[in-house]
Amino acid sequence: MPHSATGVSPFYANKGYNPQLTLSLKDIPFHIAHEVAEDLRSLHQFLWDKINTANQAYSKHANARCKPTPN
């Protein structure tokens, strides 16, 4: 189930893919492992940006109801 702030599931955010029911124990070539690591790095940057945008929206909404600090 996707999170409202990121639009992706927590599993996807941690692993970079949705879980599969099958498991393969064969070796993964280095270039594929490197590609997966780069994809995960890009995903984490994307999620950081989404969370930052959501936090800014939440702050703007919450701060709109606050009174200014007295002098």
PDB file of N, CA, C and O in Angstrom:
ATOM      1  N   MET A   1       0.854  -1.173   0.000  1.00  0.00           N
ATOM      2  CA  MET A   1       0.000   0.000   0.000  1.00  0.00           C
ATOM      3  C   MET A   1       0.901   1.238   0.000  1.00  0.00           C
ATOM      4  O   MET A   1       1.770   1.365   0.862  1.00  0.00           O
ATOM      5  N   PRO A   2       0.703   2.144  -0.951  1.00  0.00           N
ATOM      6  CA  PRO A   2       1.537   3.343  -1.020  1.00  0.00           C
ATOM      7  C   PRO A   2       1.304   4.293   0.152  1.00  0.00           C
ATOM      8  O   PRO A   2       0.189   4.405   0.663  1.00  0.00           O
ATOM      9  N   HIS A   3       2.361   4.967   0.566  1.00  0.00           N
ATOM     10  CA  HIS A   3       2.270   5.983   1.608  1.00  0.00           C
ATOM     11  C   HIS A   3       1.767   7.272   0.980  1.00  0.00           C
ATOM     12  O   HIS A   3       2.085   7.563  -0.173  1.00  0.00           O
ATOM     13  N   SER A   4       0.986   8.047   1.720  1.00  0.00           N
ATOM     14  CA  SER A   4       0.387   9.261   1.161  1.00  0.00           C
ATOM     15  C   SER A   4       1.430  10.319   0.808  1.00  0.00           C
ATOM     16  O   SER A   4       1.223  11.086  -0.133  1.00  0.00           O
ATOM     17  N   ALA A   5       2.538  10.381   1.533  1.00  0.00           N
ATOM     18  CA  ALA A   5       3.553  11.407   1.257  1.00  0.00           C
ATOM     19  C   ALA A   5       4.446  11.048   0.079  1.00  0.00           C
ATOM     20  O   ALA A   5       4.855  11.927  -0.680  1.00  0.00           O
ATOM     21  N   THR A   6       4.754   9.749  -0.083  1.00  0.00           N
ATOM     22  CA  THR A   6       5.716   9.347  -1.110  1.00  0.00           C
ATOM     23  C   THR A   6       5.075   8.732  -2.339  1.00  0.00           C
ATOM     24  O   THR A   6       5.638   8.789  -3.432  1.00  0.00           O
ATOM     25  N   GLY A   7       3.905   8.145  -2.166  1.00  0.00           N
ATOM     26  CA  GLY A   7       3.247   7.476  -3.287  1.00  0.00           C
ATOM     27  C   GLY A   7       3.780   6.078  -3.556  1.00  0.00           C
ATOM     28  O   GLY A   7       3.377   5.443  -4.530  1.00  0.00           O
ATOM     29  N   VAL A   8       4.690   5.582  -2.700  1.00  0.00           N
ATOM     30  CA  VAL A   8       5.211   4.225  -2.855  1.00  0.00           C
ATOM     31  C   VAL A   8       5.111   3.493  -1.522  1.00  0.00           C
ATOM     32  O   VAL A   8       4.979   4.116  -0.469  1.00  0.00           O
ATOM     33  N   SER A   9       5.175   2.162  -1.579  1.00  0.00           N
ATOM     34  CA  SER A   9       5.106   1.371  -0.354  1.00  0.00           C
ATOM     35  C   SER A   9       6.429   1.468   0.405  1.00  0.00           C
ATOM     36  O   SER A   9       7.464   1.747  -0.200  1.00  0.00           O
ATOM     37  N   PRO A  10       6.412   1.242   1.718  1.00  0.00           N
ATOM     38  CA  PRO A  10       7.665   1.240   2.481  1.00  0.00           C
ATOM     39  C   PRO A  10       8.663   0.201   1.964  1.00  0.00           C
ATOM     40  O   PRO A  10       9.867   0.458   1.960  1.00  0.00           O
ATOM     41  N   PHE A  11       8.189  -0.954   1.533  1.00  0.00           N
ATOM     42  CA  PHE A  11       9.083  -1.977   0.985  1.00  0.00           C
ATOM     43  C   PHE A  11       9.791  -1.442  -0.247  1.00  0.00           C
ATOM     44  O   PHE A  11      11.003  -1.599  -0.391  1.00  0.00           O
ATOM     45  N   TYR A  12       9.032  -0.807  -1.139  1.00  0.00           N
ATOM     46  CA  TYR A  12       9.616  -0.250  -2.357  1.00  0.00           C
ATOM     47  C   TYR A  12      10.625   0.839  -2.015  1.00  0.00           C
ATOM     48  O   TYR A  12      11.666   0.948  -2.664  1.00  0.00           O
ATOM     49  N   ALA A  13      10.327   1.640  -1.006  1.00  0.00           N
ATOM     50  CA  ALA A  13      11.237   2.708  -0.594  1.00  0.00           C
ATOM     51  C   ALA A  13      12.561   2.146  -0.081  1.00  0.00           C
ATOM     52  O   ALA A  13      13.610   2.754  -0.291  1.00  0.00           O
ATOM     53  N   ASN A  14      12.526   1.004   0.581  1.00  0.00           N
ATOM     54  CA  ASN A  14      13.739   0.398   1.128  1.00  0.00           C
ATOM     55  C   ASN A  14      14.506  -0.439   0.123  1.00  0.00           C
ATOM     56  O   ASN A  14      15.736  -0.480   0.160  1.00  0.00           O
ATOM     57  N   LYS A  15      13.797  -1.103  -0.770  1.00  0.00           N
ATOM     58  CA  LYS A  15      14.442  -2.061  -1.661  1.00  0.00           C
ATOM     59  C   LYS A  15      14.518  -1.608  -3.117  1.00  0.00           C
ATOM     60  O   LYS A  15      15.384  -2.065  -3.863  1.00  0.00           O
ATOM     61  N   GLY A  16      13.620  -0.714  -3.525  1.00  0.00           N
ATOM     62  CA  GLY A  16      13.621  -0.254  -4.910  1.00  0.00           C
ATOM     63  C   GLY A  16      12.794  -1.114  -5.843  1.00  0.00           C
ATOM     64  O   GLY A  16      12.818  -0.912  -7.057  1.00  0.00           O
ATOM     65  N   TYR A  17      12.067  -2.065  -5.296  1.00  0.00           N
ATOM     66  CA  TYR A  17      11.177  -2.911  -6.090  1.00  0.00           C
ATOM     67  C   TYR A  17      10.096  -3.455  -5.173  1.00  0.00           C
ATOM     68  O   TYR A  17      10.243  -3.452  -3.951  1.00  0.00           O
ATOM     69  N   ASN A  18       9.016  -3.918  -5.769  1.00  0.00           N
ATOM     70  CA  ASN A  18       7.949  -4.529  -4.979  1.00  0.00           C
ATOM     71  C   ASN A  18       8.284  -5.997  -4.747  1.00  0.00           C
ATOM     72  O   ASN A  18       8.917  -6.618  -5.601  1.00  0.00           O
ATOM     73  N   PRO A  19       7.875  -6.571  -3.611  1.00  0.00           N
ATOM     74  CA  PRO A  19       8.253  -7.948  -3.288  1.00  0.00           C
ATOM     75  C   PRO A  19       7.690  -8.959  -4.277  1.00  0.00           C
ATOM     76  O   PRO A  19       6.596  -8.795  -4.817  1.00  0.00           O
ATOM     77  N   GLN A  20       8.480 -10.012  -4.497  1.00  0.00           N
ATOM     78  CA  GLN A  20       8.047 -11.124  -5.339  1.00  0.00           C
ATOM     79  C   GLN A  20       7.920 -12.359  -4.460  1.00  0.00           C
ATOM     80  O   GLN A  20       8.576 -12.466  -3.424  1.00  0.00           O
ATOM     81  N   LEU A  21       7.088 -13.273  -4.874  1.00  0.00           N
ATOM     82  CA  LEU A  21       6.883 -14.477  -4.075  1.00  0.00           C
ATOM     83  C   LEU A  21       7.930 -15.547  -4.354  1.00  0.00           C
ATOM     84  O   LEU A  21       8.072 -16.487  -3.573  1.00  0.00           O
ATOM     85  N   THR A  22       8.666 -15.418  -5.457  1.00  0.00           N
ATOM     86  CA  THR A  22       9.696 -16.403  -5.776  1.00  0.00           C
ATOM     87  C   THR A  22      11.056 -15.873  -5.344  1.00  0.00           C
ATOM     88  O   THR A  22      11.257 -14.661  -5.268  1.00  0.00           O
ATOM     89  N   LEU A  23      11.993 -16.779  -5.060  1.00  0.00           N
ATOM     90  CA  LEU A  23      13.322 -16.414  -4.603  1.00  0.00           C
ATOM     91  C   LEU A  23      14.347 -17.116  -5.473  1.00  0.00           C
ATOM     92  O   LEU A  23      14.262 -18.324  -5.696  1.00  0.00           O
ATOM     93  N   SER A  24      15.309 -16.360  -5.958  1.00  0.00           N
ATOM     94  CA  SER A  24      16.376 -16.928  -6.777  1.00  0.00           C
ATOM     95  C   SER A  24      17.691 -16.789  -6.026  1.00  0.00           C
ATOM     96  O   SER A  24      18.012 -15.706  -5.536  1.00  0.00           O
ATOM     97  N   LEU A  25      18.450 -17.866  -5.933  1.00  0.00           N
ATOM     98  CA  LEU A  25      19.714 -17.846  -5.209  1.00  0.00           C
ATOM     99  C   LEU A  25      20.924 -17.812  -6.138  1.00  0.00           C
ATOM    100  O   LEU A  25      22.049 -18.033  -5.688  1.00  0.00           O
ATOM    101  N   LYS A  26      20.715 -17.541  -7.418  1.00  0.00           N
ATOM    102  CA  LYS A  26      21.845 -17.506  -8.352  1.00  0.00           C
ATOM    103  C   LYS A  26      22.635 -16.207  -8.186  1.00  0.00           C
ATOM    104  O   LYS A  26      22.108 -15.199  -7.715  1.00  0.00           O
ATOM    105  N   ASP A  27      23.904 -16.252  -8.581  1.00  0.00           N
ATOM    106  CA  ASP A  27      24.773 -15.080  -8.488  1.00  0.00           C
ATOM    107  C   ASP A  27      24.279 -13.968  -9.405  1.00  0.00           C
ATOM    108  O   ASP A  27      23.709 -14.218 -10.467  1.00  0.00           O
ATOM    109  N   ILE A  28      24.513 -12.738  -8.967  1.00  0.00           N
ATOM    110  CA  ILE A  28      24.135 -11.571  -9.750  1.00  0.00           C
ATOM    111  C   ILE A  28      25.417 -10.937 -10.277  1.00  0.00           C
ATOM    112  O   ILE A  28      26.319 -10.646  -9.492  1.00  0.00           O
ATOM    113  N   PRO A  29      25.521 -10.716 -11.596  1.00  0.00           N
ATOM    114  CA  PRO A  29      26.713 -10.067 -12.150  1.00  0.00           C
ATOM    115  C   PRO A  29      26.901  -8.662 -11.573  1.00  0.00           C
ATOM    116  O   PRO A  29      25.930  -7.994 -11.217  1.00  0.00           O
ATOM    117  N   PHE A  30      28.166  -8.220 -11.484  1.00  0.00           N
ATOM    118  CA  PHE A  30      28.490  -6.931 -10.883  1.00  0.00           C
ATOM    119  C   PHE A  30      27.737  -5.794 -11.548  1.00  0.00           C
ATOM    120  O   PHE A  30      27.201  -4.929 -10.856  1.00  0.00           O
ATOM    121  N   HIS A  31      27.683  -5.773 -12.880  1.00  0.00           N
ATOM    122  CA  HIS A  31      27.036  -4.644 -13.563  1.00  0.00           C
ATOM    123  C   HIS A  31      25.551  -4.552 -13.224  1.00  0.00           C
ATOM    124  O   HIS A  31      24.997  -3.454 -13.179  1.00  0.00           O
ATOM    125  N   ILE A  32      24.913  -5.672 -12.990  1.00  0.00           N
ATOM    126  CA  ILE A  32      23.499  -5.650 -12.601  1.00  0.00           C
ATOM    127  C   ILE A  32      23.372  -5.159 -11.158  1.00  0.00           C
ATOM    128  O   ILE A  32      22.484  -4.364 -10.848  1.00  0.00           O
ATOM    129  N   ALA A  33      24.256  -5.630 -10.278  1.00  0.00           N
ATOM    130  CA  ALA A  33      24.228  -5.174  -8.883  1.00  0.00           C
ATOM    131  C   ALA A  33      24.482  -3.670  -8.817  1.00  0.00           C
ATOM    132  O   ALA A  33      23.841  -2.964  -8.039  1.00  0.00           O
ATOM    133  N   HIS A  34      25.414  -3.181  -9.633  1.00  0.00           N
ATOM    134  CA  HIS A  34      25.707  -1.744  -9.670  1.00  0.00           C
ATOM    135  C   HIS A  34      24.488  -0.967 -10.167  1.00  0.00           C
ATOM    136  O   HIS A  34      24.165   0.093  -9.630  1.00  0.00           O
ATOM    137  N   GLU A  35      23.819  -1.485 -11.178  1.00  0.00           N
ATOM    138  CA  GLU A  35      22.615  -0.836 -11.711  1.00  0.00           C
ATOM    139  C   GLU A  35      21.512  -0.778 -10.650  1.00  0.00           C
ATOM    140  O   GLU A  35      20.835   0.241 -10.511  1.00  0.00           O
ATOM    141  N   VAL A  36      21.337  -1.856  -9.914  1.00  0.00           N
ATOM    142  CA  VAL A  36      20.333  -1.885  -8.844  1.00  0.00           C
ATOM    143  C   VAL A  36      20.688  -0.858  -7.770  1.00  0.00           C
ATOM    144  O   VAL A  36      19.813  -0.153  -7.268  1.00  0.00           O
ATOM    145  N   ALA A  37      21.971  -0.774  -7.420  1.00  0.00           N
ATOM    146  CA  ALA A  37      22.402   0.198  -6.411  1.00  0.00           C
ATOM    147  C   ALA A  37      22.152   1.628  -6.891  1.00  0.00           C
ATOM    148  O   ALA A  37      21.706   2.468  -6.110  1.00  0.00           O
ATOM    149  N   GLU A  38      22.432   1.914  -8.161  1.00  0.00           N
ATOM    150  CA  GLU A  38      22.176   3.251  -8.714  1.00  0.00           C
ATOM    151  C   GLU A  38      20.681   3.550  -8.738  1.00  0.00           C
ATOM    152  O   GLU A  38      20.266   4.663  -8.413  1.00  0.00           O
ATOM    153  N   ASP A  39      19.878   2.575  -9.117  1.00  0.00           N
ATOM    154  CA  ASP A  39      18.423   2.763  -9.119  1.00  0.00           C
ATOM    155  C   ASP A  39      17.918   3.062  -7.708  1.00  0.00           C
ATOM    156  O   ASP A  39      17.045   3.910  -7.523  1.00  0.00           O
ATOM    157  N   LEU A  40      18.463   2.371  -6.728  1.00  0.00           N
ATOM    158  CA  LEU A  40      18.057   2.580  -5.339  1.00  0.00           C
ATOM    159  C   LEU A  40      18.478   3.967  -4.853  1.00  0.00           C
ATOM    160  O   LEU A  40      17.730   4.628  -4.133  1.00  0.00           O
ATOM    161  N   ARG A  41      19.684   4.412  -5.250  1.00  0.00           N
ATOM    162  CA  ARG A  41      20.132   5.754  -4.892  1.00  0.00           C
ATOM    163  C   ARG A  41      19.202   6.798  -5.500  1.00  0.00           C
ATOM    164  O   ARG A  41      18.822   7.756  -4.828  1.00  0.00           O
ATOM    165  N   SER A  42      18.835   6.619  -6.761  1.00  0.00           N
ATOM    166  CA  SER A  42      17.907   7.548  -7.416  1.00  0.00           C
ATOM    167  C   SER A  42      16.543   7.534  -6.733  1.00  0.00           C
ATOM    168  O   SER A  42      15.921   8.581  -6.556  1.00  0.00           O
ATOM    169  N   LEU A  43      16.086   6.359  -6.355  1.00  0.00           N
ATOM    170  CA  LEU A  43      14.807   6.240  -5.667  1.00  0.00           C
ATOM    171  C   LEU A  43      14.843   6.978  -4.335  1.00  0.00           C
ATOM    172  O   LEU A  43      13.897   7.688  -3.996  1.00  0.00           O
ATOM    173  N   HIS A  44      15.920   6.817  -3.581  1.00  0.00           N
ATOM    174  CA  HIS A  44      16.016   7.497  -2.288  1.00  0.00           C
ATOM    175  C   HIS A  44      16.023   9.012  -2.455  1.00  0.00           C
ATOM    176  O   HIS A  44      15.434   9.724  -1.642  1.00  0.00           O
ATOM    177  N   GLN A  45      16.683   9.515  -3.499  1.00  0.00           N
ATOM    178  CA  GLN A  45      16.662  10.954  -3.760  1.00  0.00           C
ATOM    179  C   GLN A  45      15.247  11.404  -4.113  1.00  0.00           C
ATOM    180  O   GLN A  45      14.788  12.441  -3.634  1.00  0.00           O
ATOM    181  N   PHE A  46      14.554  10.630  -4.948  1.00  0.00           N
ATOM    182  CA  PHE A  46      13.172  10.932  -5.327  1.00  0.00           C
ATOM    183  C   PHE A  46      12.281  10.977  -4.086  1.00  0.00           C
ATOM    184  O   PHE A  46      11.475  11.894  -3.929  1.00  0.00           O
ATOM    185  N   LEU A  47      12.428   9.981  -3.204  1.00  0.00           N
ATOM    186  CA  LEU A  47      11.610   9.923  -1.992  1.00  0.00           C
ATOM    187  C   LEU A  47      11.933  11.074  -1.051  1.00  0.00           C
ATOM    188  O   LEU A  47      11.030  11.640  -0.435  1.00  0.00           O
ATOM    189  N   TRP A  48      13.215  11.429  -0.933  1.00  0.00           N
ATOM    190  CA  TRP A  48      13.591  12.561  -0.096  1.00  0.00           C
ATOM    191  C   TRP A  48      12.912  13.823  -0.611  1.00  0.00           C
ATOM    192  O   TRP A  48      12.386  14.611   0.175  1.00  0.00           O
ATOM    193  N   ASP A  49      12.921  14.019  -1.934  1.00  0.00           N
ATOM    194  CA  ASP A  49      12.266  15.187  -2.533  1.00  0.00           C
ATOM    195  C   ASP A  49      10.763  15.182  -2.260  1.00  0.00           C
ATOM    196  O   ASP A  49      10.192  16.220  -1.925  1.00  0.00           O
ATOM    197  N   LYS A  50      10.119  14.023  -2.401  1.00  0.00           N
ATOM    198  CA  LYS A  50       8.673  13.921  -2.158  1.00  0.00           C
ATOM    199  C   LYS A  50       8.340  14.219  -0.694  1.00  0.00           C
ATOM    200  O   LYS A  50       7.383  14.938  -0.405  1.00  0.00           O
ATOM    201  N   ILE A  51       9.125  13.669   0.218  1.00  0.00           N
ATOM    202  CA  ILE A  51       8.881  13.898   1.643  1.00  0.00           C
ATOM    203  C   ILE A  51       9.116  15.364   1.987  1.00  0.00           C
ATOM    204  O   ILE A  51       8.356  15.947   2.760  1.00  0.00           O
ATOM    205  N   ASN A  52      10.153  15.961   1.424  1.00  0.00           N
ATOM    206  CA  ASN A  52      10.429  17.370   1.665  1.00  0.00           C
ATOM    207  C   ASN A  52       9.276  18.237   1.162  1.00  0.00           C
ATOM    208  O   ASN A  52       8.863  19.175   1.845  1.00  0.00           O
ATOM    209  N   THR A  53       8.757  17.932  -0.018  1.00  0.00           N
ATOM    210  CA  THR A  53       7.617  18.671  -0.567  1.00  0.00           C
ATOM    211  C   THR A  53       6.392  18.514   0.328  1.00  0.00           C
ATOM    212  O   THR A  53       5.688  19.488   0.596  1.00  0.00           O
ATOM    213  N   ALA A  54       6.137  17.294   0.790  1.00  0.00           N
ATOM    214  CA  ALA A  54       4.994  17.051   1.675  1.00  0.00           C
ATOM    215  C   ALA A  54       5.165  17.813   2.988  1.00  0.00           C
ATOM    216  O   ALA A  54       4.207  18.400   3.492  1.00  0.00           O
ATOM    217  N   ASN A  55       6.374  17.806   3.543  1.00  0.00           N
ATOM    218  CA  ASN A  55       6.623  18.535   4.794  1.00  0.00           C
ATOM    219  C   ASN A  55       6.405  20.032   4.622  1.00  0.00           C
ATOM    220  O   ASN A  55       5.862  20.684   5.513  1.00  0.00           O
ATOM    221  N   GLN A  56       6.817  20.578   3.498  1.00  0.00           N
ATOM    222  CA  GLN A  56       6.598  22.001   3.237  1.00  0.00           C
ATOM    223  C   GLN A  56       5.110  22.314   3.154  1.00  0.00           C
ATOM    224  O   GLN A  56       4.655  23.333   3.675  1.00  0.00           O
ATOM    225  N   ALA A  57       4.355  21.440   2.499  1.00  0.00           N
ATOM    226  CA  ALA A  57       2.904  21.649   2.397  1.00  0.00           C
ATOM    227  C   ALA A  57       2.253  21.562   3.776  1.00  0.00           C
ATOM    228  O   ALA A  57       1.384  22.370   4.105  1.00  0.00           O
ATOM    229  N   TYR A  58       2.670  20.587   4.582  1.00  0.00           N
ATOM    230  CA  TYR A  58       2.118  20.449   5.928  1.00  0.00           C
ATOM    231  C   TYR A  58       2.455  21.685   6.763  1.00  0.00           C
ATOM    232  O   TYR A  58       1.603  22.200   7.488  1.00  0.00           O
ATOM    233  N   SER A  59       3.692  22.155   6.660  1.00  0.00           N
ATOM    234  CA  SER A  59       4.110  23.339   7.421  1.00  0.00           C
ATOM    235  C   SER A  59       3.314  24.566   7.006  1.00  0.00           C
ATOM    236  O   SER A  59       2.868  25.340   7.852  1.00  0.00           O
ATOM    237  N   LYS A  60       3.138  24.741   5.706  1.00  0.00           N
ATOM    238  CA  LYS A  60       2.392  25.901   5.208  1.00  0.00           C
ATOM    239  C   LYS A  60       0.964  25.881   5.754  1.00  0.00           C
ATOM    240  O   LYS A  60       0.450  26.907   6.199  1.00  0.00           O
ATOM    241  N   HIS A  61       0.333  24.717   5.718  1.00  0.00           N
ATOM    242  CA  HIS A  61      -1.034  24.584   6.211  1.00  0.00           C
ATOM    243  C   HIS A  61      -1.094  24.841   7.721  1.00  0.00           C
ATOM    244  O   HIS A  61      -1.974  25.558   8.195  1.00  0.00           O
ATOM    245  N   ALA A  62      -0.166  24.259   8.466  1.00  0.00           N
ATOM    246  CA  ALA A  62      -0.160  24.415   9.929  1.00  0.00           C
ATOM    247  C   ALA A  62       0.179  25.848  10.326  1.00  0.00           C
ATOM    248  O   ALA A  62      -0.426  26.397  11.246  1.00  0.00           O
ATOM    249  N   ASN A  63       1.130  26.447   9.647  1.00  0.00           N
ATOM    250  CA  ASN A  63       1.547  27.805   9.990  1.00  0.00           C
ATOM    251  C   ASN A  63       0.495  28.846   9.628  1.00  0.00           C
ATOM    252  O   ASN A  63       0.497  29.941  10.190  1.00  0.00           O
ATOM    253  N   ALA A  64      -0.395  28.527   8.708  1.00  0.00           N
ATOM    254  CA  ALA A  64      -1.449  29.472   8.322  1.00  0.00           C
ATOM    255  C   ALA A  64      -2.400  29.730   9.486  1.00  0.00           C
ATOM    256  O   ALA A  64      -3.036  30.782   9.552  1.00  0.00           O
ATOM    257  N   ARG A  65      -2.495  28.773  10.400  1.00  0.00           N
ATOM    258  CA  ARG A  65      -3.394  28.907  11.550  1.00  0.00           C
ATOM    259  C   ARG A  65      -2.709  29.493  12.772  1.00  0.00           C
ATOM    260  O   ARG A  65      -3.360  29.725  13.790  1.00  0.00           O
ATOM    261  N   CYS A  66      -1.405  29.738  12.691  1.00  0.00           N
ATOM    262  CA  CYS A  66      -0.659  30.267  13.838  1.00  0.00           C
ATOM    263  C   CYS A  66      -0.744  31.786  13.886  1.00  0.00           C
ATOM    264  O   CYS A  66      -0.803  32.465  12.861  1.00  0.00           O
ATOM    265  N   LYS A  67      -0.748  32.282  15.089  1.00  0.00           N
ATOM    266  CA  LYS A  67      -0.725  33.730  15.284  1.00  0.00           C
ATOM    267  C   LYS A  67       0.730  34.193  15.289  1.00  0.00           C
ATOM    268  O   LYS A  67       1.617  33.447  15.702  1.00  0.00           O
ATOM    269  N   PRO A  68       0.976  35.417  14.835  1.00  0.00           N
ATOM    270  CA  PRO A  68       2.353  35.925  14.865  1.00  0.00           C
ATOM    271  C   PRO A  68       2.860  36.046  16.302  1.00  0.00           C
ATOM    272  O   PRO A  68       2.078  36.231  17.234  1.00  0.00           O
ATOM    273  N   THR A  69       4.150  35.940  16.462  1.00  0.00           N
ATOM    274  CA  THR A  69       4.775  36.081  17.774  1.00  0.00           C
ATOM    275  C   THR A  69       4.669  37.534  18.229  1.00  0.00           C
ATOM    276  O   THR A  69       4.975  38.441  17.456  1.00  0.00           O
ATOM    277  N   PRO A  70       4.240  37.770  19.472  1.00  0.00           N
ATOM    278  CA  PRO A  70       4.154  39.154  19.949  1.00  0.00           C
ATOM    279  C   PRO A  70       5.551  39.763  20.102  1.00  0.00           C
ATOM    280  O   PRO A  70       6.520  39.063  20.396  1.00  0.00           O
ATOM    281  N   ASN A  71       5.629  41.073  19.896  1.00  0.00           N
ATOM    282  CA  ASN A  71       6.923  41.773  20.014  1.00  0.00           C
ATOM    283  C   ASN A  71       7.265  42.056  21.432  1.00  0.00           C
ATOM    284  O   ASN A  71       8.315  42.636  21.709  1.00  0.00           O
TER     285      ASN A  71
END
